[in-house]
């Protein structure tokens, strides 16, 4: 009897975790695509702000973003192709 009593709370806890995970999935599923699109748009804007001075657009925050460019240069190819630029707009960066 004692073994069954000890196993029952564990199975209830396991059931409750699965139920909670199911409710969470039910709530988040309709918004997953919207949130992913919003995150991508935010990332695109950040990349534009970071590389704006290099693209010839005046950027008042270029002093702060200039040191971040080497860190995000590996994502630059993906970004500029998503923005519709077939080839890299920079002469000094050979990503394409």
mmCIF file as gemmi writes it, N, C-alpha and C atoms, coordinates in Angstrom:
data_model
loop_
_atom_site.group_PDB
_atom_site.id
_atom_site.type_symbol
_atom_site.label_atom_id
_atom_site.label_alt_id
_atom_site.label_comp_id
_atom_site.label_asym_id
_atom_site.label_entity_id
_atom_site.label_seq_id
_atom_site.pdbx_PDB_ins_code
_atom_site.Cartn_x
_atom_site.Cartn_y
_atom_site.Cartn_z
_atom_site.occupancy
_atom_site.B_iso_or_equiv
_atom_site.pdbx_formal_charge
_atom_site.auth_seq_id
_atom_site.auth_asym_id
_atom_site.pdbx_PDB_model_num
ATOM 1 N N . UNK Axp A 1 ? 0.815 -1.188 0 1 0 ? 1 A 1
ATOM 2 C CA . UNK Axp A 1 ? 0 0 0 1 0 ? 1 A 1
ATOM 3 C C . UNK Axp A 1 ? 0.861 1.255 0 1 0 ? 1 A 1
ATOM 4 N N . UNK Axp A 2 ? 1.916 1.247 0.766 1 0 ? 2 A 1
ATOM 5 C CA . UNK Axp A 2 ? 2.741 2.445 0.862 1 0 ? 2 A 1
ATOM 6 C C . UNK Axp A 2 ? 3.412 2.755 -0.465 1 0 ? 2 A 1
ATOM 7 N N . UNK Axp A 3 ? 3.772 1.734 -1.222 1 0 ? 3 A 1
ATOM 8 C CA . UNK Axp A 3 ? 4.396 1.961 -2.523 1 0 ? 3 A 1
ATOM 9 C C . UNK Axp A 3 ? 3.418 2.649 -3.476 1 0 ? 3 A 1
ATOM 10 N N . UNK Axp A 4 ? 2.152 2.22 -3.45 1 0 ? 4 A 1
ATOM 11 C CA . UNK Axp A 4 ? 1.138 2.83 -4.321 1 0 ? 4 A 1
ATOM 12 C C . UNK Axp A 4 ? 0.871 4.278 -3.925 1 0 ? 4 A 1
ATOM 13 N N . UNK Axp A 5 ? 0.876 4.569 -2.646 1 0 ? 5 A 1
ATOM 14 C CA . UNK Axp A 5 ? 0.627 5.929 -2.19 1 0 ? 5 A 1
ATOM 15 C C . UNK Axp A 5 ? 1.775 6.854 -2.587 1 0 ? 5 A 1
ATOM 16 N N . UNK Axp A 6 ? 3.002 6.345 -2.571 1 0 ? 6 A 1
ATOM 17 C CA . UNK Axp A 6 ? 4.142 7.168 -2.948 1 0 ? 6 A 1
ATOM 18 C C . UNK Axp A 6 ? 4.193 7.379 -4.456 1 0 ? 6 A 1
ATOM 19 N N . UNK Axp A 7 ? 3.755 6.412 -5.234 1 0 ? 7 A 1
ATOM 20 C CA . UNK Axp A 7 ? 3.787 6.554 -6.681 1 0 ? 7 A 1
ATOM 21 C C . UNK Axp A 7 ? 2.654 7.448 -7.18 1 0 ? 7 A 1
ATOM 22 N N . UNK Axp A 8 ? 1.568 7.496 -6.498 1 0 ? 8 A 1
ATOM 23 C CA . UNK Axp A 8 ? 0.418 8.274 -6.943 1 0 ? 8 A 1
ATOM 24 C C . UNK Axp A 8 ? 0.716 9.776 -7.02 1 0 ? 8 A 1
ATOM 25 N N . UNK Axp A 9 ? 1.344 10.406 -6.027 1 0 ? 9 A 1
ATOM 26 C CA . UNK Axp A 9 ? 1.674 11.825 -6.173 1 0 ? 9 A 1
ATOM 27 C C . UNK Axp A 9 ? 2.632 12.099 -7.337 1 0 ? 9 A 1
ATOM 28 N N . UNK Axp A 10 ? 3.547 11.176 -7.604 1 0 ? 10 A 1
ATOM 29 C CA . UNK Axp A 10 ? 4.45 11.369 -8.725 1 0 ? 10 A 1
ATOM 30 C C . UNK Axp A 10 ? 3.687 11.324 -10.04 1 0 ? 10 A 1
ATOM 31 N N . UNK Axp A 11 ? 2.748 10.396 -10.16 1 0 ? 11 A 1
ATOM 32 C CA . UNK Axp A 11 ? 1.973 10.316 -11.4 1 0 ? 11 A 1
ATOM 33 C C . UNK Axp A 11 ? 1.057 11.528 -11.527 1 0 ? 11 A 1
ATOM 34 N N . UNK Axp A 12 ? 0.511 12.033 -10.402 1 0 ? 12 A 1
ATOM 35 C CA . UNK Axp A 12 ? -0.299 13.247 -10.45 1 0 ? 12 A 1
ATOM 36 C C . UNK Axp A 12 ? 0.552 14.441 -10.846 1 0 ? 12 A 1
ATOM 37 N N . UNK Axp A 13 ? 1.762 14.524 -10.332 1 0 ? 13 A 1
ATOM 38 C CA . UNK Axp A 13 ? 2.658 15.616 -10.685 1 0 ? 13 A 1
ATOM 39 C C . UNK Axp A 13 ? 3.026 15.523 -12.159 1 0 ? 13 A 1
ATOM 40 N N . UNK Axp A 14 ? 3.291 14.311 -12.63 1 0 ? 14 A 1
ATOM 41 C CA . UNK Axp A 14 ? 3.61 14.121 -14.04 1 0 ? 14 A 1
ATOM 42 C C . UNK Axp A 14 ? 2.409 14.491 -14.914 1 0 ? 14 A 1
ATOM 43 N N . UNK Axp A 15 ? 1.22 14.088 -14.514 1 0 ? 15 A 1
ATOM 44 C CA . UNK Axp A 15 ? 0.01 14.433 -15.255 1 0 ? 15 A 1
ATOM 45 C C . UNK Axp A 15 ? -0.185 15.944 -15.272 1 0 ? 15 A 1
ATOM 46 N N . UNK Axp A 16 ? 0.024 16.568 -14.141 1 0 ? 16 A 1
ATOM 47 C CA . UNK Axp A 16 ? -0.156 18.024 -14.066 1 0 ? 16 A 1
ATOM 48 C C . UNK Axp A 16 ? 0.863 18.741 -14.949 1 0 ? 16 A 1
ATOM 49 N N . UNK Axp A 17 ? 2.106 18.285 -15.002 1 0 ? 17 A 1
ATOM 50 C CA . UNK Axp A 17 ? 3.118 18.894 -15.872 1 0 ? 17 A 1
ATOM 51 C C . UNK Axp A 17 ? 2.744 18.737 -17.339 1 0 ? 17 A 1
ATOM 52 N N . UNK Axp A 18 ? 2.261 17.556 -17.713 1 0 ? 18 A 1
ATOM 53 C CA . UNK Axp A 18 ? 1.841 17.35 -19.101 1 0 ? 18 A 1
ATOM 54 C C . UNK Axp A 18 ? 0.628 18.215 -19.432 1 0 ? 18 A 1
ATOM 55 N N . UNK Axp A 19 ? -0.311 18.318 -18.516 1 0 ? 19 A 1
ATOM 56 C CA . UNK Axp A 19 ? -1.491 19.156 -18.716 1 0 ? 19 A 1
ATOM 57 C C . UNK Axp A 19 ? -1.104 20.63 -18.845 1 0 ? 19 A 1
ATOM 58 N N . UNK Axp A 20 ? -0.206 21.074 -17.997 1 0 ? 20 A 1
ATOM 59 C CA . UNK Axp A 20 ? 0.279 22.446 -18.047 1 0 ? 20 A 1
ATOM 60 C C . UNK Axp A 20 ? 1.016 22.73 -19.35 1 0 ? 20 A 1
ATOM 61 N N . UNK Axp A 21 ? 1.838 21.787 -19.793 1 0 ? 21 A 1
ATOM 62 C CA . UNK Axp A 21 ? 2.547 21.945 -21.065 1 0 ? 21 A 1
ATOM 63 C C . UNK Axp A 21 ? 1.555 22.004 -22.234 1 0 ? 21 A 1
ATOM 64 N N . UNK Axp A 22 ? 0.514 21.205 -22.181 1 0 ? 22 A 1
ATOM 65 C CA . UNK Axp A 22 ? -0.515 21.23 -23.223 1 0 ? 22 A 1
ATOM 66 C C . UNK Axp A 22 ? -1.256 22.552 -23.262 1 0 ? 22 A 1
ATOM 67 N N . UNK Axp A 23 ? -1.602 23.091 -22.1 1 0 ? 23 A 1
ATOM 68 C CA . UNK Axp A 23 ? -2.269 24.39 -22.044 1 0 ? 23 A 1
ATOM 69 C C . UNK Axp A 23 ? -1.359 25.499 -22.553 1 0 ? 23 A 1
ATOM 70 N N . UNK Axp A 24 ? -0.102 25.419 -22.188 1 0 ? 24 A 1
ATOM 71 C CA . UNK Axp A 24 ? 0.853 26.411 -22.662 1 0 ? 24 A 1
ATOM 72 C C . UNK Axp A 24 ? 0.972 26.369 -24.184 1 0 ? 24 A 1
ATOM 73 N N . UNK Axp A 25 ? 1.056 25.178 -24.737 1 0 ? 25 A 1
ATOM 74 C CA . UNK Axp A 25 ? 1.122 25.031 -26.196 1 0 ? 25 A 1
ATOM 75 C C . UNK Axp A 25 ? -0.164 25.536 -26.847 1 0 ? 25 A 1
ATOM 76 N N . UNK Axp A 26 ? -1.295 25.257 -26.266 1 0 ? 26 A 1
ATOM 77 C CA . UNK Axp A 26 ? -2.579 25.712 -26.798 1 0 ? 26 A 1
ATOM 78 C C . UNK Axp A 26 ? -2.648 27.239 -26.804 1 0 ? 26 A 1
ATOM 79 N N . UNK Axp A 27 ? -2.094 27.874 -25.801 1 0 ? 27 A 1
ATOM 80 C CA . UNK Axp A 27 ? -2.132 29.326 -25.713 1 0 ? 27 A 1
ATOM 81 C C . UNK Axp A 27 ? -1.118 29.976 -26.653 1 0 ? 27 A 1
ATOM 82 N N . UNK Axp A 28 ? 0.1 29.437 -26.74 1 0 ? 28 A 1
ATOM 83 C CA . UNK Axp A 28 ? 1.167 30.07 -27.51 1 0 ? 28 A 1
ATOM 84 C C . UNK Axp A 28 ? 1.151 29.743 -28.997 1 0 ? 28 A 1
ATOM 85 N N . UNK Axp A 29 ? 0.532 28.659 -29.403 1 0 ? 29 A 1
ATOM 86 C CA . UNK Axp A 29 ? 0.574 28.233 -30.806 1 0 ? 29 A 1
ATOM 87 C C . UNK Axp A 29 ? 0.041 29.288 -31.775 1 0 ? 29 A 1
ATOM 88 N N . UNK Axp A 30 ? -1.093 29.951 -31.51 1 0 ? 30 A 1
ATOM 89 C CA . UNK Axp A 30 ? -1.582 30.936 -32.489 1 0 ? 30 A 1
ATOM 90 C C . UNK Axp A 30 ? -0.672 32.152 -32.627 1 0 ? 30 A 1
ATOM 91 N N . UNK Axp A 31 ? 0.131 32.444 -31.632 1 0 ? 31 A 1
ATOM 92 C CA . UNK Axp A 31 ? 0.95 33.653 -31.637 1 0 ? 31 A 1
ATOM 93 C C . UNK Axp A 31 ? 2.399 33.402 -32.024 1 0 ? 31 A 1
ATOM 94 N N . UNK Axp A 32 ? 2.779 32.157 -32.216 1 0 ? 32 A 1
ATOM 95 C CA . UNK Axp A 32 ? 4.17 31.831 -32.487 1 0 ? 32 A 1
ATOM 96 C C . UNK Axp A 32 ? 4.667 32.488 -33.775 1 0 ? 32 A 1
ATOM 97 N N . UNK Axp A 33 ? 3.883 32.427 -34.843 1 0 ? 33 A 1
ATOM 98 C CA . UNK Axp A 33 ? 4.296 33.014 -36.119 1 0 ? 33 A 1
ATOM 99 C C . UNK Axp A 33 ? 4.35 34.541 -36.019 1 0 ? 33 A 1
ATOM 100 N N . UNK Axp A 34 ? 3.4 35.136 -35.342 1 0 ? 34 A 1
ATOM 101 C CA . UNK Axp A 34 ? 3.382 36.585 -35.172 1 0 ? 34 A 1
ATOM 102 C C . UNK Axp A 34 ? 4.582 37.058 -34.379 1 0 ? 34 A 1
ATOM 103 N N . UNK Axp A 35 ? 4.919 36.354 -33.316 1 0 ? 35 A 1
ATOM 104 C CA . UNK Axp A 35 ? 6.061 36.732 -32.496 1 0 ? 35 A 1
ATOM 105 C C . UNK Axp A 35 ? 7.372 36.529 -33.264 1 0 ? 35 A 1
ATOM 106 N N . UNK Axp A 36 ? 7.462 35.481 -34.066 1 0 ? 36 A 1
ATOM 107 C CA . UNK Axp A 36 ? 8.667 35.249 -34.866 1 0 ? 36 A 1
ATOM 108 C C . UNK Axp A 36 ? 8.829 36.353 -35.915 1 0 ? 36 A 1
ATOM 109 N N . UNK Axp A 37 ? 7.728 36.789 -36.522 1 0 ? 37 A 1
ATOM 110 C CA . UNK Axp A 37 ? 7.798 37.863 -37.507 1 0 ? 37 A 1
ATOM 111 C C . UNK Axp A 37 ? 8.211 39.176 -36.844 1 0 ? 37 A 1
ATOM 112 N N . UNK Axp A 38 ? 7.671 39.454 -35.679 1 0 ? 38 A 1
ATOM 113 C CA . UNK Axp A 38 ? 8.04 40.678 -34.957 1 0 ? 38 A 1
ATOM 114 C C . UNK Axp A 38 ? 9.511 40.657 -34.556 1 0 ? 38 A 1
ATOM 115 N N . UNK Axp A 39 ? 10.009 39.51 -34.124 1 0 ? 39 A 1
ATOM 116 C CA . UNK Axp A 39 ? 11.428 39.4 -33.762 1 0 ? 39 A 1
ATOM 117 C C . UNK Axp A 39 ? 12.315 39.583 -34.987 1 0 ? 39 A 1
ATOM 118 N N . UNK Axp A 40 ? 11.902 39.026 -36.142 1 0 ? 40 A 1
ATOM 119 C CA . UNK Axp A 40 ? 12.679 39.192 -37.369 1 0 ? 40 A 1
ATOM 120 C C . UNK Axp A 40 ? 12.689 40.653 -37.82 1 0 ? 40 A 1
ATOM 121 N N . UNK Axp A 41 ? 11.547 41.332 -37.719 1 0 ? 41 A 1
ATOM 122 C CA . UNK Axp A 41 ? 11.493 42.747 -38.081 1 0 ? 41 A 1
ATOM 123 C C . UNK Axp A 41 ? 12.373 43.594 -37.176 1 0 ? 41 A 1
ATOM 124 N N . UNK Axp A 42 ? 12.381 43.266 -35.898 1 0 ? 42 A 1
ATOM 125 C CA . UNK Axp A 42 ? 13.23 43.988 -34.955 1 0 ? 42 A 1
ATOM 126 C C . UNK Axp A 42 ? 14.715 43.75 -35.264 1 0 ? 42 A 1
ATOM 127 N N . UNK Axp A 43 ? 15.057 42.522 -35.61 1 0 ? 43 A 1
ATOM 128 C CA . UNK Axp A 43 ? 16.438 42.208 -35.971 1 0 ? 43 A 1
ATOM 129 C C . UNK Axp A 43 ? 16.837 42.923 -37.262 1 0 ? 43 A 1
ATOM 130 N N . UNK Axp A 44 ? 15.913 42.991 -38.229 1 0 ? 44 A 1
ATOM 131 C CA . UNK Axp A 44 ? 16.202 43.695 -39.481 1 0 ? 44 A 1
ATOM 132 C C . UNK Axp A 44 ? 16.45 45.178 -39.235 1 0 ? 44 A 1
ATOM 133 N N . UNK Axp A 45 ? 15.651 45.79 -38.387 1 0 ? 45 A 1
ATOM 134 C CA . UNK Axp A 45 ? 15.845 47.194 -38.067 1 0 ? 45 A 1
ATOM 135 C C . UNK Axp A 45 ? 17.177 47.419 -37.35 1 0 ? 45 A 1
ATOM 136 N N . UNK Axp A 46 ? 17.522 46.523 -36.452 1 0 ? 46 A 1
ATOM 137 C CA . UNK Axp A 46 ? 18.79 46.632 -35.739 1 0 ? 46 A 1
ATOM 138 C C . UNK Axp A 46 ? 19.967 46.524 -36.706 1 0 ? 46 A 1
ATOM 139 N N . UNK Axp A 47 ? 19.881 45.579 -37.648 1 0 ? 47 A 1
ATOM 140 C CA . UNK Axp A 47 ? 20.961 45.428 -38.63 1 0 ? 47 A 1
ATOM 141 C C . UNK Axp A 47 ? 21.053 46.67 -39.513 1 0 ? 47 A 1
ATOM 142 N N . UNK Axp A 48 ? 19.918 47.25 -39.891 1 0 ? 48 A 1
ATOM 143 C CA . UNK Axp A 48 ? 19.935 48.472 -40.676 1 0 ? 48 A 1
ATOM 144 C C . UNK Axp A 48 ? 20.592 49.6 -39.907 1 0 ? 48 A 1
ATOM 145 N N . UNK Axp A 49 ? 20.248 49.734 -38.647 1 0 ? 49 A 1
ATOM 146 C CA . UNK Axp A 49 ? 20.858 50.791 -37.831 1 0 ? 49 A 1
ATOM 147 C C . UNK Axp A 49 ? 22.357 50.554 -37.661 1 0 ? 49 A 1
ATOM 148 N N . UNK Axp A 50 ? 22.752 49.31 -37.565 1 0 ? 50 A 1
ATOM 149 C CA . UNK Axp A 50 ? 24.155 49.011 -37.347 1 0 ? 50 A 1
ATOM 150 C C . UNK Axp A 50 ? 24.992 49.271 -38.605 1 0 ? 50 A 1
ATOM 151 N N . UNK Axp A 51 ? 24.459 48.936 -39.778 1 0 ? 51 A 1
ATOM 152 C CA . UNK Axp A 51 ? 25.214 49.081 -41.015 1 0 ? 51 A 1
ATOM 153 C C . UNK Axp A 51 ? 24.771 50.284 -41.841 1 0 ? 51 A 1
ATOM 154 N N . UNK Axp A 52 ? 23.96 51.176 -41.287 1 0 ? 52 A 1
ATOM 155 C CA . UNK Axp A 52 ? 23.442 52.322 -42.032 1 0 ? 52 A 1
ATOM 156 C C . UNK Axp A 52 ? 24.561 53.237 -42.509 1 0 ? 52 A 1
ATOM 157 N N . UNK Axp A 53 ? 25.503 53.54 -41.664 1 0 ? 53 A 1
ATOM 158 C CA . UNK Axp A 53 ? 26.603 54.432 -42.032 1 0 ? 53 A 1
ATOM 159 C C . UNK Axp A 53 ? 27.431 53.83 -43.168 1 0 ? 53 A 1
ATOM 160 N N . UNK Axp A 54 ? 27.614 52.54 -43.151 1 0 ? 54 A 1
ATOM 161 C CA . UNK Axp A 54 ? 28.355 51.876 -44.212 1 0 ? 54 A 1
ATOM 162 C C . UNK Axp A 54 ? 27.576 51.859 -45.525 1 0 ? 54 A 1
ATOM 163 N N . UNK Axp A 55 ? 26.245 51.905 -45.438 1 0 ? 55 A 1
ATOM 164 C CA . UNK Axp A 55 ? 25.401 51.917 -46.627 1 0 ? 55 A 1
ATOM 165 C C . UNK Axp A 55 ? 25.174 53.326 -47.164 1 0 ? 55 A 1
ATOM 166 N N . UNK Axp A 56 ? 25.69 54.337 -46.484 1 0 ? 56 A 1
ATOM 167 C CA . UNK Axp A 56 ? 25.558 55.712 -46.946 1 0 ? 56 A 1
ATOM 168 C C . UNK Axp A 56 ? 24.391 56.457 -46.342 1 0 ? 56 A 1
ATOM 169 N N . UNK Axp A 57 ? 23.783 55.913 -45.304 1 0 ? 57 A 1
ATOM 170 C CA . UNK Axp A 57 ? 22.661 56.559 -44.625 1 0 ? 57 A 1
ATOM 171 C C . UNK Axp A 57 ? 23.191 57.171 -43.341 1 0 ? 57 A 1
ATOM 172 N N . UNK Axp A 58 ? 22.857 58.44 -43.116 1 0 ? 58 A 1
ATOM 173 C CA . UNK Axp A 58 ? 23.31 59.084 -41.883 1 0 ? 58 A 1
ATOM 174 C C . UNK Axp A 58 ? 22.726 58.373 -40.675 1 0 ? 58 A 1
ATOM 175 N N . UNK Axp A 59 ? 23.588 58.089 -39.72 1 0 ? 59 A 1
ATOM 176 C CA . UNK Axp A 59 ? 23.177 57.374 -38.521 1 0 ? 59 A 1
ATOM 177 C C . UNK Axp A 59 ? 23.724 58.111 -37.312 1 0 ? 59 A 1
ATOM 178 N N . UNK Axp A 60 ? 22.853 58.705 -36.499 1 0 ? 60 A 1
ATOM 179 C CA . UNK Axp A 60 ? 23.348 59.425 -35.327 1 0 ? 60 A 1
ATOM 180 C C . UNK Axp A 60 ? 23.952 58.52 -34.264 1 0 ? 60 A 1
ATOM 181 N N . UNK Axp A 61 ? 23.663 57.23 -34.326 1 0 ? 61 A 1
ATOM 182 C CA . UNK Axp A 61 ? 24.186 56.293 -33.327 1 0 ? 61 A 1
ATOM 183 C C . UNK Axp A 61 ? 25.366 55.502 -33.865 1 0 ? 61 A 1
ATOM 184 N N . UNK Axp A 62 ? 25.996 55.967 -34.942 1 0 ? 62 A 1
ATOM 185 C CA . UNK Axp A 62 ? 27.075 55.186 -35.554 1 0 ? 62 A 1
ATOM 186 C C . UNK Axp A 62 ? 28.272 55.018 -34.619 1 0 ? 62 A 1
ATOM 187 N N . UNK Axp A 63 ? 28.484 55.95 -33.727 1 0 ? 63 A 1
ATOM 188 C CA . UNK Axp A 63 ? 29.589 55.833 -32.773 1 0 ? 63 A 1
ATOM 189 C C . UNK Axp A 63 ? 29.414 54.586 -31.898 1 0 ? 63 A 1
ATOM 190 N N . UNK Axp A 64 ? 28.175 54.274 -31.554 1 0 ? 64 A 1
ATOM 191 C CA . UNK Axp A 64 ? 27.896 53.134 -30.681 1 0 ? 64 A 1
ATOM 192 C C . UNK Axp A 64 ? 27.78 51.82 -31.452 1 0 ? 64 A 1
ATOM 193 N N . UNK Axp A 65 ? 27.335 51.9 -32.684 1 0 ? 65 A 1
ATOM 194 C CA . UNK Axp A 65 ? 27.123 50.664 -33.444 1 0 ? 65 A 1
ATOM 195 C C . UNK Axp A 65 ? 28.353 50.22 -34.214 1 0 ? 65 A 1
ATOM 196 N N . UNK Axp A 66 ? 29.325 51.089 -34.386 1 0 ? 66 A 1
ATOM 197 C CA . UNK Axp A 66 ? 30.51 50.749 -35.172 1 0 ? 66 A 1
ATOM 198 C C . UNK Axp A 66 ? 31.285 49.58 -34.568 1 0 ? 66 A 1
ATOM 199 N N . UNK Axp A 67 ? 31.362 49.52 -33.263 1 0 ? 67 A 1
ATOM 200 C CA . UNK Axp A 67 ? 32.117 48.425 -32.644 1 0 ? 67 A 1
ATOM 201 C C . UNK Axp A 67 ? 31.355 47.101 -32.663 1 0 ? 67 A 1
ATOM 202 N N . UNK Axp A 68 ? 30.063 47.12 -32.962 1 0 ? 68 A 1
ATOM 203 C CA . UNK Axp A 68 ? 29.281 45.881 -33.055 1 0 ? 68 A 1
ATOM 204 C C . UNK Axp A 68 ? 29.337 45.249 -34.443 1 0 ? 68 A 1
ATOM 205 N N . UNK Axp A 69 ? 29.751 46 -35.447 1 0 ? 69 A 1
ATOM 206 C CA . UNK Axp A 69 ? 29.746 45.487 -36.815 1 0 ? 69 A 1
ATOM 207 C C . UNK Axp A 69 ? 30.543 44.204 -36.995 1 0 ? 69 A 1
ATOM 208 N N . UNK Axp A 70 ? 31.751 44.077 -36.47 1 0 ? 70 A 1
ATOM 209 C CA . UNK Axp A 70 ? 32.47 42.803 -36.664 1 0 ? 70 A 1
ATOM 210 C C . UNK Axp A 70 ? 31.752 41.603 -36.052 1 0 ? 70 A 1
ATOM 211 N N . UNK Axp A 71 ? 30.997 41.811 -34.989 1 0 ? 71 A 1
ATOM 212 C CA . UNK Axp A 71 ? 30.286 40.707 -34.357 1 0 ? 71 A 1
ATOM 213 C C . UNK Axp A 71 ? 29.111 40.224 -35.201 1 0 ? 71 A 1
ATOM 214 N N . UNK Axp A 72 ? 28.476 41.141 -35.926 1 0 ? 72 A 1
ATOM 215 C CA . UNK Axp A 72 ? 27.289 40.797 -36.705 1 0 ? 72 A 1
ATOM 216 C C . UNK Axp A 72 ? 27.569 40.644 -38.19 1 0 ? 72 A 1
ATOM 217 N N . UNK Axp A 73 ? 28.805 40.701 -38.596 1 0 ? 73 A 1
ATOM 218 C CA . UNK Axp A 73 ? 29.155 40.6 -40.001 1 0 ? 73 A 1
ATOM 219 C C . UNK Axp A 73 ? 28.815 39.225 -40.577 1 0 ? 73 A 1
ATOM 220 N N . UNK Axp A 74 ? 28.864 38.197 -39.762 1 0 ? 74 A 1
ATOM 221 C CA . UNK Axp A 74 ? 28.525 36.859 -40.253 1 0 ? 74 A 1
ATOM 222 C C . UNK Axp A 74 ? 27.039 36.731 -40.582 1 0 ? 74 A 1
ATOM 223 N N . UNK Axp A 75 ? 26.18 37.565 -39.996 1 0 ? 75 A 1
ATOM 224 C CA . UNK Axp A 75 ? 24.748 37.552 -40.286 1 0 ? 75 A 1
ATOM 225 C C . UNK Axp A 75 ? 24.389 38.521 -41.41 1 0 ? 75 A 1
ATOM 226 N N . UNK Axp A 76 ? 25.372 39.292 -41.885 1 0 ? 76 A 1
ATOM 227 C CA . UNK Axp A 76 ? 25.098 40.33 -42.857 1 0 ? 76 A 1
ATOM 228 C C . UNK Axp A 76 ? 24.615 39.77 -44.189 1 0 ? 76 A 1
ATOM 229 N N . UNK Axp A 77 ? 25.199 38.67 -44.654 1 0 ? 77 A 1
ATOM 230 C CA . UNK Axp A 77 ? 24.792 38.082 -45.934 1 0 ? 77 A 1
ATOM 231 C C . UNK Axp A 77 ? 23.319 37.679 -45.898 1 0 ? 77 A 1
ATOM 232 N N . UNK Axp A 78 ? 22.908 37.002 -44.859 1 0 ? 78 A 1
ATOM 233 C CA . UNK Axp A 78 ? 21.512 36.598 -44.716 1 0 ? 78 A 1
ATOM 234 C C . UNK Axp A 78 ? 20.6 37.817 -44.707 1 0 ? 78 A 1
ATOM 235 N N . UNK Axp A 79 ? 21.032 38.863 -44.023 1 0 ? 79 A 1
ATOM 236 C CA . UNK Axp A 79 ? 20.206 40.072 -43.915 1 0 ? 79 A 1
ATOM 237 C C . UNK Axp A 79 ? 20.079 40.784 -45.255 1 0 ? 79 A 1
ATOM 238 N N . UNK Axp A 80 ? 21.189 40.994 -45.962 1 0 ? 80 A 1
ATOM 239 C CA . UNK Axp A 80 ? 21.087 41.774 -47.193 1 0 ? 80 A 1
ATOM 240 C C . UNK Axp A 80 ? 20.362 41.009 -48.296 1 0 ? 80 A 1
ATOM 241 N N . UNK Axp A 81 ? 20.406 39.687 -48.286 1 0 ? 81 A 1
ATOM 242 C CA . UNK Axp A 81 ? 19.61 38.945 -49.259 1 0 ? 81 A 1
ATOM 243 C C . UNK Axp A 81 ? 18.133 38.995 -48.899 1 0 ? 81 A 1
ATOM 244 N N . UNK Axp A 82 ? 17.798 38.99 -47.612 1 0 ? 82 A 1
ATOM 245 C CA . UNK Axp A 82 ? 16.407 39.111 -47.185 1 0 ? 82 A 1
ATOM 246 C C . UNK Axp A 82 ? 15.852 40.496 -47.49 1 0 ? 82 A 1
ATOM 247 N N . UNK Axp A 83 ? 16.718 41.508 -47.506 1 0 ? 83 A 1
ATOM 248 C CA . UNK Axp A 83 ? 16.292 42.873 -47.799 1 0 ? 83 A 1
ATOM 249 C C . UNK Axp A 83 ? 16.208 43.148 -49.296 1 0 ? 83 A 1
ATOM 250 N N . UNK Axp A 84 ? 16.562 42.188 -50.121 1 0 ? 84 A 1
ATOM 251 C CA . UNK Axp A 84 ? 16.424 42.334 -51.558 1 0 ? 84 A 1
ATOM 252 C C . UNK Axp A 84 ? 17.693 42.745 -52.278 1 0 ? 84 A 1
ATOM 253 N N . UNK Axp A 85 ? 18.814 42.8 -51.601 1 0 ? 85 A 1
ATOM 254 C CA . UNK Axp A 85 ? 20.085 43.124 -52.243 1 0 ? 85 A 1
ATOM 255 C C . UNK Axp A 85 ? 20.742 41.809 -52.669 1 0 ? 85 A 1
ATOM 256 N N . UNK Axp A 86 ? 20.819 41.584 -53.977 1 0 ? 86 A 1
ATOM 257 C CA . UNK Axp A 86 ? 21.366 40.316 -54.465 1 0 ? 86 A 1
ATOM 258 C C . UNK Axp A 86 ? 22.847 40.17 -54.169 1 0 ? 86 A 1
ATOM 259 N N . UNK Axp A 87 ? 23.576 41.27 -54.279 1 0 ? 87 A 1
ATOM 260 C CA . UNK Axp A 87 ? 25.013 41.234 -54.013 1 0 ? 87 A 1
ATOM 261 C C . UNK Axp A 87 ? 25.333 42.154 -52.847 1 0 ? 87 A 1
ATOM 262 N N . UNK Axp A 88 ? 26.43 41.886 -52.218 1 0 ? 88 A 1
ATOM 263 C CA . UNK Axp A 88 ? 26.858 42.68 -51.072 1 0 ? 88 A 1
ATOM 264 C C . UNK Axp A 88 ? 27.115 44.129 -51.501 1 0 ? 88 A 1
ATOM 265 N N . UNK Axp A 89 ? 26.554 45.109 -50.816 1 0 ? 89 A 1
ATOM 266 C CA . UNK Axp A 89 ? 26.739 46.493 -51.22 1 0 ? 89 A 1
ATOM 267 C C . UNK Axp A 89 ? 28.106 47.052 -50.849 1 0 ? 89 A 1
ATOM 268 N N . UNK Axp A 90 ? 28.899 46.316 -50.106 1 0 ? 90 A 1
ATOM 269 C CA . UNK Axp A 90 ? 30.212 46.805 -49.681 1 0 ? 90 A 1
ATOM 270 C C . UNK Axp A 90 ? 31.296 46.266 -50.6 1 0 ? 90 A 1
ATOM 271 N N . UNK Axp A 91 ? 32.267 47.102 -50.901 1 0 ? 91 A 1
ATOM 272 C CA . UNK Axp A 91 ? 33.406 46.654 -51.699 1 0 ? 91 A 1
ATOM 273 C C . UNK Axp A 91 ? 34.424 45.903 -50.831 1 0 ? 91 A 1
ATOM 274 N N . UNK Axp A 92 ? 34.51 46.284 -49.568 1 0 ? 92 A 1
ATOM 275 C CA . UNK Axp A 92 ? 35.529 45.7 -48.7 1 0 ? 92 A 1
ATOM 276 C C . UNK Axp A 92 ? 35.09 44.415 -48.012 1 0 ? 92 A 1
ATOM 277 N N . UNK Axp A 93 ? 33.825 44.015 -48.179 1 0 ? 93 A 1
ATOM 278 C CA . UNK Axp A 93 ? 33.333 42.776 -47.568 1 0 ? 93 A 1
ATOM 279 C C . UNK Axp A 93 ? 32.976 41.811 -48.694 1 0 ? 93 A 1
ATOM 280 N N . UNK Axp A 94 ? 33.602 40.694 -48.724 1 0 ? 94 A 1
ATOM 281 C CA . UNK Axp A 94 ? 33.345 39.712 -49.774 1 0 ? 94 A 1
ATOM 282 C C . UNK Axp A 94 ? 32.471 38.583 -49.305 1 0 ? 94 A 1
ATOM 283 N N . UNK Axp A 95 ? 31.233 38.857 -48.997 1 0 ? 95 A 1
ATOM 284 C CA . UNK Axp A 95 ? 30.385 37.778 -48.49 1 0 ? 95 A 1
ATOM 285 C C . UNK Axp A 95 ? 29.686 37.032 -49.626 1 0 ? 95 A 1
ATOM 286 N N . UNK Axp A 96 ? 29.597 37.608 -50.8 1 0 ? 96 A 1
ATOM 287 C CA . UNK Axp A 96 ? 28.89 36.949 -51.912 1 0 ? 96 A 1
ATOM 288 C C . UNK Axp A 96 ? 29.859 36.476 -52.974 1 0 ? 96 A 1
